Amino acid sequence: MKLKLIRTTFSDCPDIYRLQIRSFGELLEKYQDYETNPGAEKIERIYERFQQSETDYWMIKLNEEIIGAV
């Protein structure tokens, strides 16, 4: 079992977006909190944050499979 933390690149934004939607989708459905739930964000918001100098994204991989992001 090999766990890795990898700094992302701009091209990883779609993967980050998919993880975010998958992670928060059930809560969005349950609470319908479209104003605050990350599951309701558009992918453009991920790109915007990625381009901020104070923002870094990291992918968490287990055996080369993406299992999370921070």
N, CA and C atoms as an extended XYZ file, in Angstrom:
210
Properties=species:S:1:pos:R:3:atomname:S:1:resname:S:1:resid:I:1 pbc="F F F"
N         0.859       -1.164        0.000 N   MET     1
C         0.000        0.000        0.000 CA  MET     1
C         0.910        1.233        0.000 C   MET     1
N         0.743        2.089       -1.023 N   LYS     2
C         1.590        3.262       -1.150 CA  LYS     2
C         0.720        4.527       -1.161 C   LYS     2
N         0.899        5.360       -0.142 N   LEU     3
C         0.149        6.603       -0.008 CA  LEU     3
C         1.054        7.757       -0.398 C   LEU     3
N         0.547        8.664       -1.261 N   LYS     4
C         1.331        9.813       -1.723 CA  LYS     4
C         0.519       11.092       -1.594 C   LYS     4
N         1.220       12.174       -1.318 N   LEU     5
C         0.654       13.514       -1.327 CA  LEU     5
C         1.386       14.266       -2.423 C   LEU     5
N         0.653       14.707       -3.454 N   ILE     6
C         1.267       15.296       -4.636 CA  ILE     6
C         0.683       16.676       -4.893 C   ILE     6
N         1.551       17.669       -5.045 N   ARG     7
C         1.088       19.014       -5.379 CA  ARG     7
C         0.490       18.995       -6.785 C   ARG     7
N        -0.658       19.602       -6.934 N   THR     8
C        -1.371       19.544       -8.207 CA  THR     8
C        -0.874       20.612       -9.179 C   THR     8
N        -1.279       20.423      -10.425 N   THR     9
C        -1.053       21.411      -11.475 CA  THR     9
C        -2.412       21.884      -11.968 C   THR     9
N        -2.408       22.901      -12.800 N   PHE    10
C        -3.649       23.460      -13.342 CA  PHE    10
C        -4.471       22.376      -14.045 C   PHE    10
N        -3.788       21.445      -14.686 N   SER    11
C        -4.503       20.387      -15.419 CA  SER    11
C        -5.216       19.396      -14.499 C   SER    11
N        -4.933       19.439      -13.201 N   ASP    12
C        -5.605       18.559      -12.235 CA  ASP    12
C        -6.940       19.119      -11.751 C   ASP    12
N        -7.273       20.341      -12.128 N   CYS    13
C        -8.509       20.966      -11.645 CA  CYS    13
C        -9.761       20.125      -11.910 C   CYS    13
N        -9.919       19.509      -13.079 N   PRO    14
C       -11.115       18.671      -13.273 CA  PRO    14
C       -11.188       17.502      -12.288 C   PRO    14
N       -10.043       16.911      -11.936 N   ASP    15
C       -10.041       15.820      -10.957 CA  ASP    15
C       -10.454       16.337       -9.581 C   ASP    15
N        -9.947       17.496       -9.204 N   ILE    16
C       -10.321       18.105       -7.923 CA  ILE    16
C       -11.819       18.378       -7.901 C   ILE    16
N       -12.333       18.897       -8.993 N   TYR    17
C       -13.765       19.194       -9.101 CA  TYR    17
C       -14.601       17.923       -8.945 C   TYR    17
N       -14.219       16.856       -9.624 N   ARG    18
C       -14.964       15.585       -9.523 CA  ARG    18
C       -14.960       15.059       -8.086 C   ARG    18
N       -13.814       15.160       -7.410 N   LEU    19
C       -13.748       14.732       -6.015 CA  LEU    19
C       -14.673       15.568       -5.141 C   LEU    19
N       -14.686       16.857       -5.379 N   GLN    20
C       -15.522       17.763       -4.583 CA  GLN    20
C       -17.000       17.449       -4.771 C   GLN    20
N       -17.407       17.241       -6.006 N   ILE    21
C       -18.814       16.923       -6.294 CA  ILE    21
C       -19.186       15.586       -5.655 C   ILE    21
N       -18.303       14.601       -5.790 N   ARG    22
C       -18.574       13.276       -5.225 CA  ARG    22
C       -18.621       13.324       -3.694 C   ARG    22
N       -17.746       14.121       -3.104 N   SER    23
C       -17.666       14.183       -1.643 CA  SER    23
C       -18.831       14.917       -0.999 C   SER    23
N       -19.328       15.955       -1.657 N   PHE    24
C       -20.355       16.790       -1.037 CA  PHE    24
C       -21.738       16.637       -1.664 C   PHE    24
N       -21.853       15.825       -2.699 N   GLY    25
C       -23.117       15.677       -3.413 CA  GLY    25
C       -24.281       15.201       -2.565 C   GLY    25
N       -24.049       14.199       -1.722 N   GLU    26
C       -25.136       13.671       -0.882 CA  GLU    26
C       -25.632       14.712        0.111 C   GLU    26
N       -24.697       15.455        0.689 N   LEU    27
C       -25.103       16.506        1.638 CA  LEU    27
C       -25.859       17.618        0.923 C   LEU    27
N       -25.451       17.929       -0.298 N   LEU    28
C       -26.162       18.942       -1.086 CA  LEU    28
C       -27.596       18.498       -1.351 C   LEU    28
N       -27.746       17.243       -1.729 N   GLU    29
C       -29.088       16.705       -1.968 CA  GLU    29
C       -29.947       16.755       -0.707 C   GLU    29
N       -29.346       16.377        0.402 N   LYS    30
C       -30.084       16.304        1.660 CA  LYS    30
C       -30.507       17.684        2.166 C   LYS    30
N       -29.563       18.636        2.180 N   TYR    31
C       -29.829       19.930        2.803 CA  TYR    31
C       -30.173       21.050        1.819 C   TYR    31
N       -29.963       20.805        0.523 N   GLN    32
C       -30.299       21.803       -0.502 CA  GLN    32
C       -29.641       23.167       -0.217 C   GLN    32
N       -28.426       23.143        0.301 N   ASP    33
C       -27.723       24.384        0.652 CA  ASP    33
C       -26.825       24.850       -0.503 C   ASP    33
N       -27.477       25.268       -1.562 N   TYR    34
C       -26.785       25.612       -2.803 CA  TYR    34
C       -25.877       26.836       -2.687 C   TYR    34
N       -26.087       27.659       -1.698 N   GLU    35
C       -25.264       28.864       -1.529 CA  GLU    35
C       -23.933       28.577       -0.848 C   GLU    35
N       -23.856       27.525       -0.032 N   THR    36
C       -22.654       27.288        0.769 CA  THR    36
C       -21.983       25.939        0.542 C   THR    36
N       -22.672       24.990       -0.019 N   ASN    37
C       -22.126       23.644       -0.172 CA  ASN    37
C       -21.134       23.594       -1.333 C   ASN    37
N       -19.915       23.073       -1.107 N   PRO    38
C       -18.937       22.948       -2.192 CA  PRO    38
C       -19.417       22.069       -3.341 C   PRO    38
N       -20.373       21.200       -3.082 N   GLY    39
C       -20.922       20.356       -4.134 CA  GLY    39
C       -21.728       21.116       -5.168 C   GLY    39
N       -22.068       22.360       -4.870 N   ALA    40
C       -22.841       23.183       -5.801 CA  ALA    40
C       -21.956       24.140       -6.606 C   ALA    40
N       -20.675       24.171       -6.306 N   GLU    41
C       -19.775       25.092       -7.007 CA  GLU    41
C       -19.573       24.666       -8.457 C   GLU    41
N       -19.309       25.619       -9.288 N   LYS    42
C       -18.970       25.374      -10.692 CA  LYS    42
C       -17.471       25.109      -10.785 C   LYS    42
N       -17.056       24.403      -11.813 N   ILE    43
C       -15.640       24.094      -11.982 CA  ILE    43
C       -14.801       25.367      -12.147 C   ILE    43
N       -15.395       26.413      -12.667 N   GLU    44
C       -14.669       27.676      -12.837 CA  GLU    44
C       -14.127       28.203      -11.504 C   GLU    44
N       -14.849       27.924      -10.432 N   ARG    45
C       -14.400       28.378       -9.114 CA  ARG    45
C       -13.119       27.652       -8.685 C   ARG    45
N       -12.999       26.398       -9.047 N   ILE    46
C       -11.770       25.647       -8.758 CA  ILE    46
C       -10.603       26.291       -9.508 C   ILE    46
N       -10.815       26.595      -10.796 N   TYR    47
C        -9.767       27.243      -11.593 CA  TYR    47
C        -9.384       28.606      -11.002 C   TYR    47
N       -10.372       29.371      -10.573 N   GLU    48
C       -10.103       30.693       -9.983 CA  GLU    48
C        -9.247       30.564       -8.724 C   GLU    48
N        -9.628       29.663       -7.847 N   ARG    49
C        -8.865       29.490       -6.604 CA  ARG    49
C        -7.457       28.978       -6.888 C   ARG    49
N        -7.333       28.082       -7.859 N   PHE    50
C        -6.026       27.527       -8.189 CA  PHE    50
C        -5.058       28.640       -8.605 C   PHE    50
N        -5.572       29.634       -9.269 N   GLN    51
C        -4.722       30.719       -9.768 CA  GLN    51
C        -4.371       31.751       -8.701 C   GLN    51
N        -4.952       31.664       -7.533 N   GLN    52
C        -4.604       32.579       -6.445 CA  GLN    52
C        -3.231       32.191       -5.898 C   GLN    52
N        -2.393       33.191       -5.667 N   SER    53
C        -1.030       32.903       -5.207 CA  SER    53
C        -1.010       32.239       -3.820 C   SER    53
N        -2.026       32.478       -3.021 N   GLU    54
C        -2.043       31.912       -1.668 CA  GLU    54
C        -2.700       30.532       -1.598 C   GLU    54
N        -3.110       29.974       -2.726 N   THR    55
C        -3.815       28.697       -2.739 CA  THR    55
C        -2.954       27.596       -3.343 C   THR    55
N        -2.886       26.479       -2.642 N   ASP    56
C        -2.245       25.266       -3.157 CA  ASP    56
C        -3.243       24.125       -3.025 C   ASP    56
N        -3.255       23.250       -3.994 N   TYR    57
C        -4.046       22.028       -3.922 CA  TYR    57
C        -3.088       20.849       -3.922 C   TYR    57
N        -3.429       19.841       -3.162 N   TRP    58
C        -2.652       18.612       -3.090 CA  TRP    58
C        -3.579       17.436       -3.314 C   TRP    58
N        -3.130       16.472       -4.104 N   MET    59
C        -3.883       15.243       -4.338 CA  MET    59
C        -3.361       14.170       -3.397 C   MET    59
N        -4.273       13.374       -2.898 N   ILE    60
C        -3.917       12.227       -2.067 CA  ILE    60
C        -4.144       10.987       -2.927 C   ILE    60
N        -3.084       10.217       -3.121 N   LYS    61
C        -3.178        9.016       -3.943 CA  LYS    61
C        -2.830        7.794       -3.103 C   LYS    61
N        -3.579        6.753       -3.327 N   LEU    62
C        -3.313        5.455       -2.718 CA  LEU    62
C        -3.113        4.476       -3.861 C   LEU    62
N        -1.903        3.932       -3.958 N   ASN    63
C        -1.583        3.007       -5.065 CA  ASN    63
C        -1.945        3.618       -6.417 C   ASN    63
N        -1.608        4.888       -6.608 N   GLU    64
C        -1.816        5.632       -7.860 CA  GLU    64
C        -3.273        6.005       -8.137 C   GLU    64
N        -4.197        5.657       -7.261 N   GLU    65
C        -5.597        6.056       -7.413 CA  GLU    65
C        -5.833        7.315       -6.573 C   GLU    65
N        -6.460        8.321       -7.165 N   ILE    66
C        -6.759        9.549       -6.435 CA  ILE    66
C        -7.897        9.253       -5.466 C   ILE    66
N        -7.625        9.473       -4.180 N   ILE    67
C        -8.648        9.197       -3.164 CA  ILE    67
C        -9.075       10.457       -2.406 C   ILE    67
N        -8.412       11.572       -2.677 N   GLY    68
C        -8.774       12.795       -1.987 CA  GLY    68
C        -7.924       13.971       -2.430 C   GLY    68
N        -8.272       15.129       -1.924 N   ALA    69
C        -7.527       16.352       -2.213 CA  ALA    69
C        -7.671       17.308       -1.046 C   ALA    69
N        -6.661       18.098       -0.844 N   VAL    70
C        -6.684       19.142        0.171 CA  VAL    70
C        -6.117       20.409       -0.439 C   VAL    70
